[in-house]
Amino acid sequence: MRRVDFRSKRVLDIGTWDGLWSFEAERLGASSVLATDINTQRLFPDQGPATFEFAKRIRGSKVEYKEVSIYDLDSLEQQFDVVVFFGVLYHLRYPQLGLARIRNVLKDGGLLLMETAILLDTEDTIIQTDHQKIYPNDVSTWNAFSGPALVSLLKESYFEVERFEVIVRQNRGPKIGRGFALARATSGVNLHHYFPDLYLHRFFEPYGAASEEAGKTDR
Ligand SMILES: C[S@@+](CC[C@H](N)C(=O)[O-])C[C@H]1O[C@@H](n2cnc3c(N)ncnc32)[C@H](O)[C@@H]1O
């Protein structure tokens, strides 16, 4: 977090839980922070965002909380300078769609900070989908990307990856660790796929204004 200049930035935190990283973004100078999560995906849904509200109160924080899934971010009708996306990708049934939703609410040139479960020690662009082979005790796990697969996913979602690093290695069990990526929102010709992602038409320049219109209806 300290590598990024949060001053005067509009920040979106996805899957905030108790708001830890939202409060940190605020402390680092963000002009506004919107913390989001969905109760159904939390470990103790009956608590609602109560722990977030408690932390907000005792900190005297101005961070706002909104109940919205990553898949519905377009409904915010807002654009952000920075998106914080820690510990959520591996909980997503549709990770590619999640990344598309993020790109849609990030300004061109905006920054994505993300952290997720990573398959270690492979150069292959592969995704593990069986939670038994990732976190056997965590049934809310849907995927672990290899580092190269995560970088590829980001590029295909109109991001330029400025940094990717493995930050945690698990000592026992499957070769799973945690990876951190810092990526900048881009647009233009995606050399990976000539045919643009249906959800990201508007970032694909050859289609111009028509793709902008198509992008609207897709959403
Ligand atoms: C492992 S916690 C990460 C919490 C926090 N970001 C952190 O790094 O400490 C995963 C969070 O993602 C949220 N989550 C899962 N699926 C989601 C979705 N579709 N949209 C938004 N949040 C989601 C969960 O409710 C949970 O709060």
The ligand as an SDF file (V2000), in Angstrom:
LIG
                    3D

 27 29  0  0  0  0  0  0  0  0999 V2000
  -10.6170  -13.3860    2.4800 C   0  0  0  0  0  0  0  0  0  0  0  0
  -11.7430  -12.0420    2.6570 S   0  0  0  0  0  0  0  0  0  0  0  0
  -10.6650  -10.6740    2.2800 C   0  0  0  0  0  0  0  0  0  0  0  0
  -10.9460   -9.4760    3.1570 C   0  0  0  0  0  0  0  0  0  0  0  0
  -10.0470   -8.2640    2.9650 C   0  0  0  0  0  0  0  0  0  0  0  0
  -10.1120   -7.7310    1.6090 N   0  0  0  0  0  0  0  0  0  0  0  0
   -8.6160   -8.5860    3.3520 C   0  0  0  0  0  0  0  0  0  0  0  0
   -7.7530   -8.6390    2.4710 O   0  0  0  0  0  0  0  0  0  0  0  0
   -8.3550   -8.7680    4.5320 O   0  0  0  0  0  0  0  0  0  0  0  0
  -12.7480  -12.1680    1.1830 C   0  0  0  0  0  0  0  0  0  0  0  0
  -13.8790  -11.1470    1.1290 C   0  0  0  0  0  0  0  0  0  0  0  0
  -14.4190  -11.1430   -0.1960 O   0  0  0  0  0  0  0  0  0  0  0  0
  -15.8240  -10.9980   -0.0980 C   0  0  0  0  0  0  0  0  0  0  0  0
  -16.4490  -11.4660   -1.3480 N   0  0  0  0  0  0  0  0  0  0  0  0
  -16.5830  -12.7340   -1.8040 C   0  0  0  0  0  0  0  0  0  0  0  0
  -17.2580  -12.7630   -2.9570 N   0  0  0  0  0  0  0  0  0  0  0  0
  -17.5370  -11.4740   -3.2720 C   0  0  0  0  0  0  0  0  0  0  0  0
  -18.2280  -10.8480   -4.3490 C   0  0  0  0  0  0  0  0  0  0  0  0
  -18.7800  -11.5630   -5.3330 N   0  0  0  0  0  0  0  0  0  0  0  0
  -18.3270   -9.4960   -4.3430 N   0  0  0  0  0  0  0  0  0  0  0  0
  -17.7980   -8.7640   -3.3330 C   0  0  0  0  0  0  0  0  0  0  0  0
  -17.1330   -9.3020   -2.2800 N   0  0  0  0  0  0  0  0  0  0  0  0
  -17.0200  -10.6400   -2.2460 C   0  0  0  0  0  0  0  0  0  0  0  0
  -16.1730  -11.8420    1.1300 C   0  0  0  0  0  0  0  0  0  0  0  0
  -17.4410  -11.5250    1.6360 O   0  0  0  0  0  0  0  0  0  0  0  0
  -15.0290  -11.4740    2.0700 C   0  0  0  0  0  0  0  0  0  0  0  0
  -15.3270  -10.3510    2.8640 O   0  0  0  0  0  0  0  0  0  0  0  0
  1  2  1  0
  2  3  1  0
  2 10  1  0
  3  4  1  0
  4  5  1  0
  5  6  1  0
  5  7  1  0
  7  8  2  0
  7  9  1  0
 10 11  1  0
 11 12  1  0
 11 26  1  0
 12 13  1  0
 13 14  1  0
 13 24  1  0
 14 15  1  0
 14 23  1  0
 15 16  2  0
 16 17  1  0
 17 18  1  0
 17 23  2  0
 18 19  1  0
 18 20  2  0
 20 21  1  0
 21 22  2  0
 22 23  1  0
 24 25  1  0
 24 26  1  0
 26 27  1  0
M  CHG  2   2   1   9  -1
M  END
$$$$
